[in-house]
Amino acid sequence: MFSHRHQGSYLATQQPTRQRGVAILTAVLVLALGTITMVSITSSQQLDLQRERNEGLIQQARSLGISGERFAAALLYRDFQDELRSNSDSLDDDWAQTIPPVPMDNASIKGCVIDMQGRFNLNNLVDPEGVVVPAYRQQFARLLQELNIDPIKVDAVVDWLDSDINFTDPNGAEDEYYTSLEVGYRTANSPIVSVSELQLIRGFSSAVEEETEDYELLLPHISALPTISGPTPVNVNTATPEVLASLSDEVKPIAASLSRWDTGAYEDYPECEDIFDLDAEDAPETLEGNARDVTPYESADAFTAEVPLSSEEAIVADVAYDVRSNYFQVRIDVEAEGITLSQFTLLERDGAGQTRVLYRSRDTL
């Protein structure tokens, strides 16, 4: 049994040892915290540097997108100045040729120009006062039928565009329908700005798989163009066969032979690659077995001359068509060190050949 003196001596010996142990643990903890802090600071700096680099690449990609857009505008202006084929627009024009990937420093750019008057303009469905135009309503219904899409869907599209709040029987839709959805919203009751807006309309919802399929099927054949000066005519040189078939019931049986598109070439939209390949040797054949003529029409009358008299009367009486276009969509794809950007620009070309930007979006239509 230790005496009090021996016990005090033992405790005095243990005290410094414990203090040294605590000091070591404290030093290790401080070192660990310092290391964690330095790693955190270094990581944060690296993230900031990478973020700044990415922002620089994004700005570079956007600048290249604008440059591609201006190049396309220059092509359209030169096309107007050249006045080829009575200044008609066709898929033989320089602007209609795909721009292959062009390397620029650490990036590459490619793109294409698409004539949006080769499509059915959804805004043609109503006049400037927001009243439905029966002729264009019928044309849209024919286009849906041609694509095996239920034509009753035209009712909801008309309701979205027209100025009233009365739904069209039997399958129209106004505020009462849209506000009852899980995420409710109201009817636009005004012209469509972008074709993607169609996905908000009953029958083409992005939330329903079958309706999404119908939207994607319809996409290569529709546009959303201004109608301030009246309905935009269909350019018969650049119209898809389905859009030509929608002009009238009489034209429908001969639309494929009237089309200046190569078979199915437009189906890859919105991809730019090879969508303007119009080699005559690849053109489909007529029922007589002869190669189909894809020479562009130089005038609306030249197109009319290819249509039987009864069909000619039907077209003239119903919807507008022409061989000239004012509205073009430019798609520019930019890739820069793993950063990719797709830019879609709607250009309007005026009577002097000058263009202006009406709409621009990135990575989506």
Secondary structure by P-SEA (a helix, b strand, c coil): cccaaaaaaaaaaaaaaaaaaaaaaaaaaaaaaaaaaaaaaaaaaaaaaaaaaaaaaaaaaaaaaaaaaaaaaaaaaaaaaacccccccccccccccccccccccccccccccccccccccccccccccccccaaaaaaaaaaaaaacccccaaaaaaaaccccccccccccccaaaaaaccbbbbbcccccccccccccccccccccaaaaaaaaaacccbbbbbccccbbbbccccccaaaaaacccccccccccccccccccccccccccccccccccccccccccccccccccccaaaaaaaccaaaaaaaaacccccccccbbbbbbbbbcccbbbbbbbbbbbccccbbbbcccccccc
